[in-house]
Amino acid sequence: MSALHDILDRSYDAFLFDMDGTLLNSIAVVERVWSVWARRHGFEPEVFLKTIHGIRASDVIRGLGLPGVDPAHEADLLLAEEMEDVSGIVEIPGAVRFLDAIADGRWAIVTSAPIELARRRMAAAGIPMPKVIVSGGEVKSGKPSPEGYLLGASRLGVDPSRCLVFEDAVAGILAGEAAGADVAVITETHTTPFETPHFSIANYQAWQPRQTAEGRLTLASV
């Protein structure tokens, strides 16, 4: 696990980004859609919503072990609702500027969301589409499994241990760690702060990616 000075002193082959809560803020949508679902199944939304961030919908529902409830079917219903609701989705401050400064092929998105939902939310927030995006539907095991980040690094042709992962949720942080990458935590959407040994920043406004003479990436203050 990297301390602050370690990350700022290092260079990376690529940056790998989670989407929700890391590049864009979709909390308003998630809370609207999942609160209705939670109440329907007898859960208190205020408590339940804290347990779902960064995890595939089907995995969240499967983990509840509800009798007579098909996780895949319920996830499809939630997806349909979330596809229709993009109101209030915005970029994490500075995210678009930050991504625009990274060379093509040097960054990827690794999200738990299905690809169609990811594309819709990114468009709503004005987030550019990278050459490589790994969605929750492309991996056998979702976060906290490292599978998504390992696949993202592979598609970029880089070693995951030479990547910096940007995350906001515990499940994603664990996935980045397990992939062997360094991790930077984005705290913009954290209503309940949690302890992390990782380098943490609120958003991207005070930060800039820079490219070394060898073509590697570094993280620097503006």
Helices and strands as residue ranges (DSSP letters): H 4-9, E 14-17, E 24-25, H 27-40, H 45-48, G 49-51, H 57-64, H 71-84, E 90-91, H 95-100, E 107-110, H 115-125, E 132-134, G 136-138, H 147-156, G 160-162, E 163-167, H 170-178, E 182-186, E 199-201, E 207-211, E 217-221
